[in-house]
């Protein structure tokens, strides 16, 4: 085999091993975010269609 091919295969092998190591990583999951504070809300009624002046 040509020296250049061996060098390319060695670099590809090292890159594959590095990718395998990085992909395996740690199985620790990040902590869940803290709960968001619930703000008080108010219900609002909205007309379905336009209401003329003086109409109920």
Secondary structure as GFF3:
##gff-version 3
##sequence-region A 1 56
A	DSSP	alpha_helix	3	24	.	.	.	ID=ss1
###
